[in-house]
Amino acid sequence: MKYYAFRLLPGMDLKKEISKFVIENNVSAGVLITCVGSLRHAKLRLANENIIRDYDEKFEILSLVGTLGLDAVHLHISLGDSEGRAFGGHLLDECIIYTTAEIVIGHIEGIAFNREFSPETGFKELDIVAM
């Protein structure tokens, strides 16, 4: 496995920057190992719903996990608010960095993570392909 570490700066879009990094570094099958930092705006799709929520406040990033491929990244995030309450969901674009996001990605060589539409779920699901 090959590893990458990088930092995102205030005002950057968390998902867009991770997607951009994946493309620029040809990460065909990646895993998000860790991410610590904070957001000033969050946009999430909630579990088992097609409900999208916007949050305009400051949050600590408690965890960020997911699979990364050249055609899509699939990320779930847990956030902590100013009262210490935790919540999370499916990470969407428009999650804006407040102070930093320190990210470590692992790249699994020899396979590719593609996303194929599943009529069963209504979403694009993981398709693992040997290279």
C-alpha positions as CSV (number, residue, x, y, z in Angstrom):
1,M,0.0,0.0,0.0
2,K,1.2,3.5,-0.8
3,Y,0.4,6.3,1.6
4,Y,-0.3,10.0,1.1
5,A,-0.6,12.8,3.7
6,F,-1.7,16.3,3.0
7,R,-3.4,19.3,4.7
8,L,-6.3,21.4,3.5
9,L,-6.6,25.1,4.3
10,P,-9.4,27.4,5.5
11,G,-12.1,28.0,2.9
12,M,-11.4,24.8,0.9
13,D,-14.2,22.3,0.1
14,L,-13.4,19.0,1.9
15,K,-14.9,16.6,-0.6
16,K,-13.9,18.5,-3.7
17,E,-10.3,18.7,-2.6
18,I,-10.1,15.0,-1.7
19,S,-11.7,14.1,-5.1
20,K,-9.2,16.4,-6.8
21,F,-6.3,14.8,-5.0
22,V,-7.5,11.3,-5.9
23,I,-7.6,12.3,-9.6
24,E,-4.3,14.1,-9.6
25,N,-2.5,11.2,-7.9
26,N,-4.3,8.5,-9.9
27,V,-5.6,6.8,-6.7
28,S,-7.6,4.0,-8.3
29,A,-8.4,2.2,-5.0
30,G,-8.0,4.4,-1.9
31,V,-9.1,4.3,1.7
32,L,-9.4,7.3,3.9
33,I,-7.2,6.4,6.9
34,T,-7.7,9.5,9.0
35,C,-8.9,13.1,8.9
36,V,-8.8,15.6,11.8
37,G,-9.7,19.3,11.5
38,S,-12.8,21.5,11.5
39,L,-15.6,22.8,9.3
40,R,-17.4,26.1,9.2
41,H,-20.2,24.8,7.0
42,A,-21.4,21.2,6.6
43,K,-23.7,19.6,4.0
44,L,-24.7,16.0,4.6
45,R,-27.1,13.4,3.3
46,L,-28.7,11.7,6.3
47,A,-28.7,7.9,6.8
48,N,-31.3,5.9,5.0
49,E,-32.9,9.0,3.6
50,N,-32.7,11.3,0.6
51,I,-32.8,14.3,3.0
52,I,-29.9,16.8,2.6
53,R,-29.1,19.1,5.5
54,D,-27.0,22.3,5.6
55,Y,-25.4,23.3,8.9
56,D,-23.9,26.8,9.3
57,E,-21.8,26.6,12.4
58,K,-18.4,25.4,13.4
59,F,-17.7,21.7,13.9
60,E,-14.8,19.5,14.8
61,I,-14.2,16.6,12.4
62,L,-14.4,13.5,14.6
63,S,-13.9,11.0,11.9
64,L,-14.0,10.7,8.1
65,V,-14.1,7.3,6.4
66,G,-14.6,6.1,2.9
67,T,-13.5,4.5,-0.3
68,L,-11.8,6.5,-3.0
69,G,-11.8,5.8,-6.7
70,L,-11.1,7.7,-9.9
71,D,-14.8,7.9,-10.9
72,A,-16.2,8.8,-7.4
73,V,-15.4,9.1,-3.7
74,H,-17.8,7.7,-1.1
75,L,-17.3,9.4,2.3
76,H,-19.1,9.4,5.6
77,I,-18.3,12.0,8.3
78,S,-18.8,12.4,12.0
79,L,-18.9,15.9,13.4
80,G,-18.9,17.4,16.9
81,D,-20.8,20.6,17.7
82,S,-20.0,23.3,20.2
83,E,-22.0,21.4,22.9
84,G,-20.0,18.2,22.3
85,R,-22.9,16.4,20.6
86,A,-21.9,14.1,17.7
87,F,-23.8,13.5,14.5
88,G,-22.9,12.5,10.9
89,G,-23.9,11.4,7.5
90,H,-22.8,11.1,3.9
91,L,-20.4,13.8,3.0
92,L,-21.4,16.1,0.1
93,D,-19.8,19.0,-1.6
94,E,-19.9,22.4,0.2
95,C,-18.4,21.2,3.5
96,I,-16.0,24.1,4.0
97,I,-12.8,23.9,6.1
98,Y,-12.7,26.2,9.1
99,T,-9.1,25.9,10.4
100,T,-7.6,22.8,8.8
101,A,-8.1,19.2,7.6
102,E,-5.2,16.9,8.0
103,I,-5.7,13.9,5.8
104,V,-4.0,10.5,5.4
105,I,-5.0,8.3,2.4
106,G,-3.9,4.7,1.6
107,H,-3.7,3.6,-2.0
108,I,-4.2,-0.2,-2.6
109,E,-2.3,-1.1,-5.7
110,G,-3.5,-3.7,-8.2
111,I,-7.3,-3.0,-7.9
112,A,-9.7,-0.2,-8.8
113,F,-12.7,1.0,-6.9
114,N,-15.4,1.8,-9.4
115,R,-19.0,2.8,-8.7
116,E,-21.9,1.2,-10.6
117,F,-25.6,2.1,-10.2
118,S,-27.5,-0.5,-8.2
119,P,-31.3,-0.9,-8.9
120,E,-31.6,-2.5,-5.5
121,T,-30.4,0.5,-3.6
122,G,-30.9,3.4,-6.0
123,F,-27.3,4.5,-5.5
124,K,-24.0,3.9,-7.2
125,E,-22.3,1.1,-5.2
126,L,-18.8,-0.2,-5.0
127,D,-17.4,-2.4,-7.8
128,I,-14.0,-3.8,-7.1
129,V,-12.0,-4.5,-10.2
130,A,-8.6,-6.3,-10.6
131,M,-6.1,-4.4,-12.7
